[in-house]
């Protein structure tokens, strides 16, 4: 319910429930809303009370507050509306080999530009820096699309840049679920109606920004470097590192490269997950026209070179993908919904929502939001809620540390788990031998 007593979204940030989508900044008529990083790299909306005119527009478009009631749009909020489910790749060899997976999302942007369906697109990309800088940007042509390929995995207030699109006729937005939700809320307010295409990315949590500095510290890259979180087909020591276990790569401006097994990223995932991500149900980006991701646990996937999962959700999205398949821009084949549910762990997501939507009540500040009332029909053991609350508390404690302390603690976290894994390997081998010898 819309709280008339509040005039801006400061309380959303204080409650750790800001998704940093940028919708509030996009609609603010006096530019009173900016974004700040905490030491751990959580990005949140910050309100300048001297500029704020108490219009309340930011609250009306905040997906976490849901004044527009968008989260009751679908009968099944976790799935949304699905037309088709495909797996495959783009035909453009340059885009495919530079892609994180099968290149389908970038190929769609190229198609929209070349067919004149859009004259601009909002995307995010990473520039080398110390630390690297992930930012929103507007592109106006299909040239050099490879520069914005691959996922960034760290937060960016993507929708803030919508203020700059008024002179374009037709715009596509490539965004995470929270960002596409922000677009939905803004368009419910009849704003930014020149956004005609929503290209959504599957998201299993955004990692707080300081994780990039952990990898920078591990690799001793200086002064500037950038991170590729899943670097497929990377030639390293005369080996081609394949899509199935694509590593993290850290590259310097002098083209020095360090690589780390994807185990490192997985070990740090919980460490750098902010509370808001733990209570996001929308992994599959239900408000997009077309959704792209990795086809985990699905059949006939190119485990060496990479494949894309493509989901069409709206008639507009289905038409685009059908046209691209007909013109051989994409080579795709259908998959059953059961493979999608299994590969994306949707049942696990529902359990996570049941646990964490209860656990976030333990945070110091709460707001009136659907986020606290998810999966209420599921019984959850009290010990799981307690463990989730402790996870949230650990994040808050780390956030109050200095950045140097956070980086050192993250590195210790990696080394500790790798050491314990090594200790377990001989025991596992012994148990296997005992079973064989029985």
N, C-alpha and C positions, 0 to 999 in steps of 0.2 A: 504494500500500500504506500502511496506517495506521502512522504512526511513533510507537511507544509511548514513545520517548525524549522526545517533545515533548508539552507539556501544554496549549498554547494556540496561537492562530493569529498570534502576533507575527511569526514568520518569513515568513508569507504577505504581510504588509504590507511587510516589509523587502525582499522580492523583487519588489515592485511588482505582485504578482499578486492583490491584494485588489480585488474588484469592488464593494465597499461595498454589497452587497445587504442587509446587516443581519441575516442568519440567525443569525450567531454571537451577536449581542446578544440576539436573541429567545429563544435557548435557554439563555443563561447564567443559572445559578440564583442568582448573587450580584451581578448587575449590575456585573461587572468590566470590561465591554467598552463603550467609547464610540467616537466617531468624530471625527477631526480633519481639517482641511484643511491642505495645504501651501500655500506662497505662490502657486503656480501654480493652486491649486484642485483638486488631486487629493485625493479623499476616501478615507481608509483607516481600518481598525479599529485602535484603540489599547487595549492591555490594561493595566489597573491591577494590577501584580503583588502589591500589598499586599492586594487583595481576592481575587485569583484563587486557587481551591482546587485547581487542577490536575486537574479532572475530565475534561478532554478532550472535552467535548460540542461545543465550538465547532469543533474540528477535524473531528468526525464529520458536521457539517452544512455545512461550507464547500464550495461548488460547485467551487472551484479545486482543492481536495485530492481531492474525489470519493471519499470513503470509502464512500459508499453505491452507488458504481458506476452513477450515473444516466446518465452520458454514453455508455454502451453500450446504452441502451434501444432505440434504433431502428437498423434496418439502414442507413439513410441519415441520419446525424446532422444534416445540413444541411436536410433536408426534414421529417423526422419523419413522423407519420401525418397524412394530409390526406383529409378527407371531401369538402369542397366549396371552390371558389374563386369568389368573387363580387366584382362591382364595382357600386357604387350609392351611395345616400344615405338619410338618415333623412327621415321625413315631417314631423317637428316643425320648422316653419320657424324658430322662435326658436333652437333648438339648431343647426340647419343653418347659419344665417347667422353664428353665433358660433363655429362649429367651425373647426379648422385645415384639415380636408378635407371629408368628407361627413357627419360627425357620428354615424357608426354606433356608435362605442364609447360615447359619452355616452347615446345613445338606448337602448343595451342596459342600461346601469345604470338608467335610468328605468324600463324594462320590468321588470327584476328587482325593483325596489322596488314598483312599482304592482301587480304580480301576487303580491306577498308571498313571493317566492322567496328574498329576502334581507332582513335587518333592519339590515345595516350594510355599508359598502364602504370599503376602504382605497385611497386615491388619493394623488397628490401635487399640490401647487399652489404658486404663487408669490405671495408678498406683497411689496408695495413696500418698499424699504429702500435703504440705501446701504452695501453692495450689496444687491440684492433677495435675499430669503430663500426658497429652495425647500425645502419640508418635506413629510413624510408627514402625513396627516390621516385621521380616521375620519368619514365622513358617515353619517347615519342616515335620510335621506329624500331624495326626488328634487327637493326645492325648491332653487332657485338652483344647479342643476348647471352652468350656464354659467360660474360662478366658477372651476371647476376644469377647464375646457376648454382645449385647446391644449397641445402638448408643452412640457416644461420644458428638455430637452436637457442639463441639468447634473446632477451626481450627488446622490443622496439615499439614505440608509440606510433604505429603505422598510419593511423587515421588522422593524425594531426596535419598531415600534408594535404588532406582534402581541401584545405583552404585555398590551395593553389591551382585547383582544376576547373575553375568556373569558366575559363575560356575554351575548354575542350568540349567537343560535341558528344563523344562517346568514350567512356573510360572503363577499363578492366582493373579489378583489384585482385592481387594474389595475396591471400592472407590466412592466418591461423583461425581456428574456430572462434576465439574471443573477438578477433578483429572483424570477422564476417558477421558475428552477432551485433557488433557495434554499427556496421553498415545497415543491418536490418532495422535497428532502433532509430538510426538517423533518418532512414527513408520512411519510417512510420510517422516521422515528424515533417515529412515532405521536404527533406533536405537532400542535396547532392543527387538529384534524379538523373544526372548524366552518367552515373555509374550503372552501366548496362550489363556487365559481366562480372560474376563473382567466382573466382577460381580458388577453391579451398584446398588447404593442405591438412592431411591427417596429423594430429598432434598428440603425443603422449608425454606431456609436460614440457614447459620451457625452462631452461637452466639459467639460474642467476648469473649475471654477467661476469663475475669474478672468476668463474671457471676457466675463462680464456687466459687469465693471468696465471693460473696454476700451470697450464700447459706451457705458457711462456717461460715460467720459472723452471720447469722441468727441462726445457730445451735450451735454456740460456740464450735465447734469441734477443738480440738488441741491435739498433734501437727499435726498429719497427718489424712487425711480423703479422701474419694472418693465419687463421686456423681453418682447415677443412675437416668437418666432423666425420664424414664418411667418404673417404677418398678411394673410389674404385679405380681399377686399371692404372694404379700408380706404379711406375717402374722404379724399383728400389733394389740396389745390389743385384741387378740383372734378373730380378723376379718381378712378375706382373701380379700385383696384389688384387685379388678378385673381389667382386661385389659381395659375395656371401659373408665375408668377414672383413669388409673394408675398414682400414685403420683410421685413426686420427692423424692428420699430418699438420705440422707446424712449419711454415716457410718464412724465411727472412727476405728482406728486400734484395739481398745479394744472392738469392736463389739457393740458399742452404736449406736443406730439408731434414726434419727429424720426424720419425713416425712412431706411433704408440698403438698397441693393440686396442681394439674397441673395448676390451675389458676395462681399461682405465676410465673411459667415459661412463660405462655402466656402474663402476664402483663409486663414482662421484654423483650419480644421478639423484639419489635421495638426498645427499648432502646439500645440493644446490637447488632443490625444489622448494619454492616458496609456498606458503599455506594456500594461496588462491588456486594454484594448479592442482592441489590435492582434491579440490571439490568441484572440478570441472567435469561434467558428464559428457561433454560434446566432443569426444575424440574424433568422430567421423565427420565433423564440419557440416552439420545438417542444414545450415542456411545458405550453402553455396549452390551454384548452378552445376558445377563439375568439381569433383574432389579427386586429389592425387595423393598417392602414398606408395609405400613398399608392400609387395604382395606376400607377406609372411605366411608360411604354412599353406600356401595355395599351390595348385598343381601346375606343371609345365612352366616353371619359372626359370629364366636364364640365370643360374647361380654364379656364372663366371663374369658375365658382362652387365647384368642388371636388367630388371623389368619394372614397369610401372603398374600399379593398381589404379584403375580409373573408374570412378562411380559417377553416373549421370543422375541428377536429381530433379531437374526442371525440364519442361519441353524445350526451352532455349538451350540448355546444356546438352540435351540429347541430340538436338539438331546439329550443333557444332561438331560433336564427336562423330555422328553419322556422316556428315560431310567430309570430315578429315579421313575417315576410314575409306570412304568411296573414292577420294582423290589420292589414296595411298600415302597420306601424310602420317598416318598412324596404322600400325599393324597390331590389331587387338583381337582377342578371342574371349567369349563370355565365360563367366564362372558362377557357380551357385552361391546363394546367400549364406549357406551353411559354412562355406570356406571363409567367407568374409568375417563372420561372427567368431569363428574359431581363431583365425589368424590375428584378429585385432583384439582378442580377449575381452569381448564385450560383457560377458557374465562377470568376469573379474572386475571390470569397471563398475558395474552395479554394486558389487560388494564393497568396493573402495568408497563409493559415494555414501553407502549406508554407514560405514565406519567413520569417515572423516567429516561428514556433515554433522555428526554428533560430537566429534572431537573438537571442532572449531569453537564450540561453545565455551571451551576452557581458555580461549584467548582473552586478553584483558578488555578488548573493546568488541562489541557485537553490533550488528545493524539489522534492520528489518529486511530480510532477503530470503528468497527461495533456497539459497545456498545452505541454510541451516536445516532445511526440511526435505532433504532428498532421500528417496528409498525408505520412507518411514514404515512401510509394510514389511520390511525385512528385520528379523531378529538378529542382533549382533552381540556376541559375547562381550562382557564388560572388559575382559582383559585385552581384547583387540582395540577397543576404544581408548583404553589407558595407554597402550603402546603407541597409538596414533597421536595422542595428546603429547606424549613424550617426544615423538618425532618433531612435532610443531614447536615444542619448547626448545629443543636443541637448535633448531633453525634460528629462533629468536635470540638465543644466547650467542650464537656465532655472529649474528648480525651486529651485535653490540661490541664485538672485538674489533681490533684494528685490521686493516686489510692484510698487513704482513702476517699477523697471527692466523687469519683465516687461511691464507695460502699455505703456511707451514702445516696447519692442522689437516688440510686437505691432502697434502703430500704424505703426511704420516698415515692418514687413512688408507691411501693407496698401498703404501709399502707394507703396512700391517696385514692387509688382506692378501697381498701377494705372498708374503712370508708364510701366513697360515695355510694358504693353498699348497705351497711347496711341502710343508710339513705333512699335509694330508695325502699327498700323492704316493709316497712309499707305502702308507697304510692301505690305501686303495689297491695298490699292486699286490700287496701280500694277501689281501682278502680274495682277490681274483685268483691268485695262484692256489690258495687253499681250496677254493671251490672247484678248480680244475683238477686238483690232485685227489679229491675225495673219491 
